[in-house]
């Protein structure tokens, strides 16, 4: 059986890819392509028009960038629920986020 952290990394990577696909759309010359819209595209369009593309990258625009934000609410609750929340495991979140970023990049390329 796989180690639980490996399963958590894979689940987190697929979660990130799913969020990205739910909010996905393409723009051509400032016009949204109607054939590229996903179910929640308006949410991304609204937020992106208010705060800009750069700030929406960790939320739903860039899968590798999303690992910096979307690992927070997966990793720390998992540590808390398993009783492993310590200073060392909290610091190791950086390593976890980098690994999830690598897995997401591998899956998207």
N, C-alpha and C positions, 0 to 999 in steps of 0.2 A: 504494500500500500504506500502511496505517496505521502511524503511529509506534509503536515497540515499547512505549513507556510507556502509550500509550492502550490497547493490547491487555492490558498488565499490569493496568491499572486495571479494565478490564471483567472480566477473569478473576478478579481479587480480589473484585470486587463480587458476581459470580455464586457464587463460593466461599462467601462470607459468607451469601448467601441460602440456599444449599444446606445449610450447617451449621444455620442457623436452622430450616429445614423438617425436618431430621432429628431435632432435639430438641424439636419443637413439641408442645404440648398446651395445652388450656384448662382453667381451674378455674372452677367456679361454687359460691360459698359454701364454699370450702375442699375441694370434692369434684372430682376429676378427671373431666372429661367423657369417657366411653369412646369416643365417636365422633370425638374430635379428636386422639387419640394417634397420634404418628408412631413410626417404628421405634425410635428411641433416647430416647423420652420418659422412661423410667425413670432414665436417666443424669442428665438435667436435674432430675428430681424429687428424686433422691438428693442431688445437690450443692446444689440450692436449699433443701432442708430443713435442710442443715447450715450453710450460710454466708449464706443469705438472698437475697431477690430482687435487691436492689441490687447485690450482688457478682457475680451471675450474668449481669447485663446485658451486660458486655463479652465474656462467654464464649459465650452462646447464646440469650439472652432478648430482646435488642433489636438488630435489624439495624444501625441507624445507630451505636449504641454499640459494636457489635462491630468496627467499623473501627479503633478504637484498639488493639485487641489483635491481630486477625487480619491486619493489614497488616505487622506486625513480621516474621513468619516467611515472608512472601512477598517483601517489598521488599528486605530486606537480603541474602538469598541471591541474588536476581536481580542486585543490584548487584555482589556478590562474583563471581558466575559470569561476568559481562560485563566484569570488570576496572574497574568504575567506582566502587568503594567508596572514597570520600574523605570528609574532614570536611564539605565543602559538601554532597555528596549525602546524607550521613547526617543533616545538619540539615534537608534538604529532605524528609525523611520526614514531618514535620509537615504540609507542604503536600499530600503524597501521601495521607496519612490523611484529611485534610479533603475532598479531592476524592473519594476512595472513599466517604466518608460521604455526600457529596452525591449520588453516583450511586446508592448503595443506597437513599437516601431517595426519589429520583426513581423508582426501579424499584418500590418498595413502595407508593407513594401513587397 
